[in-house]
Amino acid sequence: MNLFQAAILGAIEGLTEFLPVSSTGHLILAGHAMGLVGPVMNDFEIVIQAGALLAVLWLYRSRVAGVLAGVARPRSPGGRLLLKLLVAFLPAAIVGLALHHIIEERLFGPLPVAIALFLGGAVMVLFERRRRARGITPAFASVDEIPLRVALAIGVFQCLSLWPGVSRAMVTILAGLLLGCSAVAAAEFSFLLALPTLGAATLFDLVKSREALLSGATVGLAATLVGLSVAAIVAVIAIRSFLRYLTRHGLEPFGWYRIALGLALLVLIWRTHGGSP
């Protein structure tokens, strides 16, 4: 992997990890386009995912500090948020551990990603139009107001994101909106939920691939540093921009993007295989 490829992949991760468009799906497609598949791509995804997590830690450092302090003070606002994040994290952790081999073997490819992008986009467009038509005032304006039962339900929805291309951000934000959260509360809870969810996934992959990563045999130190840095910087910009955009325009534009990209990929796959199923 050269430095240009590392920077491109880092930018894709940083831009898409917290937007409802599927970072995994985009990385799979970008990897296939660059000819980067197998151990090289798998190991590099661990690195740039860690970069995206650093962006959340930086932007929400005061809230993260409160959550960590909540370990000793469970009845504090930080302690209550910690409990909600743990409850929301558990469903996907359990399902992911049980099915990760099946998911990696059968779903990490262009066709499953294209299907997930298209269907997820259609759901987003329909949901946003219905939400605007009903004009319901959110019941929970901030992350602190989200009750434990809603956090658990969001965590159950997050299991859908184990299918590459669905998007963890999409299902958690949609679930939050559906369950009465404001757009900002749903998005911020999704960002914070990324810390235990992606953190655990990154740690699991890191342990599994520790020898290759430590030796630099697959990626290389320079590419690792470039990808990590670019992912972190782009993710900071993406999160700040997304919150402003979401409050003004909602999720529908992202839905149409997913539909267009999913259809384009399905057509490309169909032509590549000569019209065969």
C-alpha positions as CSV (number, residue, x, y, z in Angstrom):
1,M,0.0,0.0,0.0
2,N,1.4,3.4,-1.0
3,L,0.9,6.7,0.9
4,F,-1.6,8.0,-1.6
5,Q,-3.8,4.9,-1.2
6,A,-3.4,5.2,2.6
7,A,-4.5,8.9,2.6
8,I,-7.5,8.1,0.3
9,L,-8.7,5.3,2.5
10,G,-8.2,7.3,5.6
11,A,-10.3,10.1,4.2
12,I,-13.0,7.7,3.2
13,E,-13.1,6.3,6.7
14,G,-13.1,9.7,8.4
15,L,-15.8,11.0,6.1
16,T,-18.2,8.0,6.2
17,E,-17.8,6.5,9.7
18,F,-20.2,8.8,11.3
19,L,-22.5,9.6,8.3
20,P,-25.4,7.3,7.5
21,V,-23.8,6.0,4.3
22,S,-21.7,3.0,5.6
23,S,-18.0,3.3,6.1
24,T,-17.5,-0.4,5.8
25,G,-19.3,-0.5,2.5
26,H,-17.3,2.4,1.0
27,L,-14.0,0.8,2.2
28,I,-14.9,-2.5,0.7
29,L,-15.7,-0.9,-2.6
30,A,-12.6,1.4,-2.5
31,G,-10.4,-1.6,-1.6
32,H,-11.7,-3.6,-4.6
33,A,-11.2,-0.7,-6.9
34,M,-7.6,-0.3,-5.7
35,G,-6.9,-4.0,-5.8
36,L,-6.4,-4.0,-2.0
37,V,-8.1,-7.1,-0.6
38,G,-7.3,-9.7,2.0
39,P,-4.9,-9.1,5.0
40,V,-3.6,-5.7,3.8
41,M,-7.1,-4.2,3.7
42,N,-8.3,-5.9,6.8
43,D,-5.3,-4.7,8.9
44,F,-5.5,-1.2,7.5
45,E,-9.2,-0.9,8.4
46,I,-8.2,-1.5,12.0
47,V,-5.8,1.4,11.9
48,I,-8.1,4.0,10.3
49,Q,-11.1,3.0,12.4
50,A,-9.0,3.9,15.4
51,G,-8.3,7.3,13.8
52,A,-12.0,8.0,13.5
53,L,-12.5,7.0,17.2
54,L,-9.8,9.6,18.2
55,A,-12.0,12.2,16.5
56,V,-15.0,11.4,18.8
57,L,-12.7,11.3,21.9
58,W,-11.4,14.8,21.0
59,L,-14.7,16.4,20.1
60,Y,-16.6,15.0,23.1
61,R,-13.7,14.9,25.5
62,S,-15.6,16.7,28.3
63,R,-18.5,14.3,28.1
64,V,-16.2,11.3,27.8
65,A,-14.4,12.5,31.0
66,G,-17.8,12.7,32.7
67,V,-18.6,9.1,31.6
68,L,-15.3,7.8,32.9
69,A,-15.9,9.6,36.2
70,G,-19.3,7.9,36.3
71,V,-17.6,4.6,37.0
72,A,-17.1,5.8,40.5
73,R,-20.3,7.9,40.6
74,P,-23.0,5.8,39.0
75,R,-25.8,8.2,39.9
76,S,-24.1,11.2,38.3
77,P,-25.1,12.3,34.8
78,G,-21.9,10.7,33.5
79,G,-22.7,7.5,35.3
80,R,-26.2,7.3,33.9
81,L,-24.9,7.9,30.4
82,L,-22.3,5.2,30.9
83,L,-25.0,2.7,31.8
84,K,-27.1,3.7,28.7
85,L,-24.0,3.3,26.4
86,L,-23.2,-0.1,27.9
87,V,-26.8,-1.3,27.5
88,A,-26.9,-0.1,23.9
89,F,-23.5,-1.7,23.2
90,L,-24.3,-5.2,24.4
91,P,-26.8,-6.5,21.7
92,A,-24.4,-5.9,18.8
93,A,-21.5,-7.2,20.8
94,I,-23.2,-10.5,21.5
95,V,-24.6,-10.9,17.9
96,G,-21.3,-9.8,16.4
97,L,-19.2,-12.3,18.4
98,A,-21.6,-15.1,17.4
99,L,-21.8,-14.3,13.7
100,H,-18.5,-12.5,12.8
101,H,-17.1,-15.5,10.8
102,I,-20.3,-15.9,8.8
103,I,-20.5,-12.1,8.2
104,E,-16.8,-11.9,7.0
105,E,-17.1,-15.0,4.7
106,R,-20.5,-14.2,3.1
107,L,-21.2,-10.5,3.3
108,F,-17.9,-8.7,2.7
109,G,-18.4,-8.2,-1.0
110,P,-19.7,-5.6,-3.5
111,L,-23.1,-7.2,-4.1
112,P,-24.2,-7.4,-0.4
113,V,-23.0,-3.8,0.0
114,A,-24.9,-2.6,-3.0
115,I,-28.1,-4.2,-1.8
116,A,-27.7,-2.7,1.7
117,L,-26.9,0.7,0.3
118,F,-30.0,0.8,-1.9
119,L,-32.5,-0.6,0.7
120,G,-31.1,1.5,3.5
121,G,-31.4,4.6,1.3
122,A,-35.0,3.8,0.5
123,V,-35.9,3.4,4.1
124,M,-34.2,6.7,5.0
125,V,-36.1,8.7,2.3
126,L,-39.5,7.2,3.3
127,F,-38.8,7.7,7.0
128,E,-37.8,11.3,6.6
129,R,-40.8,12.2,4.5
130,R,-43.1,10.6,7.0
131,R,-41.4,12.3,9.9
132,R,-41.7,15.7,8.3
133,A,-45.3,15.2,7.4
134,R,-46.3,14.2,11.0
135,G,-44.3,17.1,12.5
136,I,-44.0,15.5,15.9
137,T,-42.1,17.3,18.6
138,P,-39.2,15.2,19.9
139,A,-39.6,13.8,23.4
140,F,-35.9,13.8,24.2
141,A,-34.0,16.9,23.3
142,S,-30.5,15.8,24.5
143,V,-28.5,12.7,25.1
144,D,-29.0,13.1,28.9
145,E,-32.8,12.8,28.5
146,I,-32.7,9.5,26.6
147,P,-34.2,6.8,28.9
148,L,-32.6,3.4,29.4
149,R,-35.3,1.6,27.5
150,V,-34.7,3.8,24.4
151,A,-30.9,3.2,24.7
152,L,-31.6,-0.5,24.7
153,A,-33.8,-0.3,21.7
154,I,-31.2,1.7,19.8
155,G,-28.7,-1.0,20.7
156,V,-31.0,-3.7,19.3
157,F,-31.4,-1.7,16.0
158,Q,-27.6,-1.4,15.9
159,C,-27.4,-5.2,15.2
160,L,-28.6,-4.5,11.7
161,S,-25.4,-2.7,11.0
162,L,-23.4,-5.9,11.2
163,W,-24.4,-6.4,7.5
164,P,-21.8,-4.4,5.6
165,G,-23.3,-1.4,3.8
166,V,-26.2,-0.9,6.2
167,S,-24.3,1.7,8.3
168,R,-24.1,1.8,12.0
169,A,-24.7,5.5,12.0
170,M,-27.8,5.1,9.9
171,V,-29.6,2.5,12.0
172,T,-28.7,4.2,15.3
173,I,-29.8,7.7,14.2
174,L,-33.0,6.4,12.6
175,A,-33.8,4.4,15.7
176,G,-33.2,7.4,17.9
177,L,-35.5,9.6,15.7
178,L,-38.1,6.8,15.6
179,L,-38.1,6.5,19.4
180,G,-38.6,10.2,20.1
181,C,-35.1,11.7,20.1
182,S,-34.3,15.0,18.5
183,A,-31.9,14.9,15.5
184,V,-29.0,16.3,17.6
185,A,-29.7,13.8,20.5
186,A,-29.9,10.9,18.1
187,A,-26.7,11.8,16.2
188,E,-24.7,12.5,19.4
189,F,-25.8,9.3,21.0
190,S,-24.8,7.5,17.8
191,F,-21.3,9.2,18.0
192,L,-20.8,8.3,21.6
193,L,-22.1,4.7,21.1
194,A,-19.3,4.3,18.5
195,L,-16.7,4.5,21.3
196,P,-17.6,1.1,22.9
197,T,-18.9,-0.5,19.7
198,L,-16.1,0.4,17.4
199,G,-13.6,0.4,20.2
200,A,-14.4,-3.2,21.1
201,A,-14.4,-4.2,17.4
202,T,-11.1,-2.5,16.8
203,L,-9.5,-4.2,19.9
204,F,-10.8,-7.6,18.8
205,D,-9.3,-7.2,15.3
206,L,-6.1,-5.7,16.8
207,V,-5.6,-8.8,19.0
208,K,-6.4,-11.1,16.1
209,S,-3.9,-9.4,13.7
210,R,-1.4,-8.1,16.3
211,E,1.6,-9.9,14.8
212,A,1.1,-8.5,11.3
213,L,0.4,-5.0,12.6
214,L,3.3,-4.8,15.0
215,S,5.7,-6.1,12.4
216,G,4.4,-3.7,9.7
217,A,4.4,-6.7,7.3
218,T,1.1,-5.9,5.6
219,V,0.7,-2.1,5.8
220,G,4.0,-0.4,6.8
221,L,4.6,2.3,9.4
222,A,4.4,5.3,7.1
223,A,1.1,4.2,5.6
224,T,-0.2,3.5,9.0
225,L,0.6,7.0,10.3
226,V,-0.8,8.7,7.2
227,G,-4.1,6.7,7.3
228,L,-4.6,7.2,11.0
229,S,-3.9,10.9,10.9
230,V,-6.1,11.6,7.8
231,A,-9.0,9.5,9.2
232,A,-8.9,11.5,12.5
233,I,-8.8,14.9,10.9
234,V,-11.5,14.2,8.3
235,A,-13.7,12.7,10.9
236,V,-13.6,15.8,13.1
237,I,-14.6,17.9,10.1
238,A,-17.3,15.4,9.1
239,I,-18.9,15.2,12.6
240,R,-19.1,19.0,13.0
241,S,-20.5,19.5,9.5
242,F,-23.0,16.6,9.8
243,L,-24.6,18.0,12.9
244,R,-25.3,21.3,11.3
245,Y,-26.5,19.7,8.1
246,L,-28.7,17.2,9.9
247,T,-30.7,19.9,11.8
248,R,-31.3,21.8,8.5
249,H,-31.9,19.2,5.9
250,G,-32.5,15.9,7.7
251,L,-31.5,12.4,6.4
252,E,-33.2,12.4,3.0
253,P,-30.3,13.7,1.0
254,F,-28.1,10.9,2.3
255,G,-30.9,8.4,1.5
256,W,-30.9,9.5,-2.2
257,Y,-27.1,9.3,-2.3
258,R,-27.3,5.7,-1.0
259,I,-30.0,4.8,-3.6
260,A,-28.0,6.3,-6.5
261,L,-24.8,4.6,-5.4
262,G,-26.5,1.2,-4.7
263,L,-28.2,1.3,-8.2
264,A,-24.9,2.2,-9.9
265,L,-23.1,-0.6,-8.2
266,L,-25.9,-3.2,-9.0
267,V,-25.7,-2.1,-12.7
268,L,-21.9,-2.4,-12.7
269,I,-22.0,-5.8,-11.1
270,W,-24.6,-7.0,-13.5
271,R,-22.5,-5.8,-16.5
272,T,-19.3,-7.2,-15.1
273,H,-21.0,-10.7,-14.9
274,G,-22.4,-10.4,-18.3
275,G,-26.0,-10.1,-17.2
276,S,-25.9,-13.4,-15.3
277,P,-27.3,-13.5,-11.7
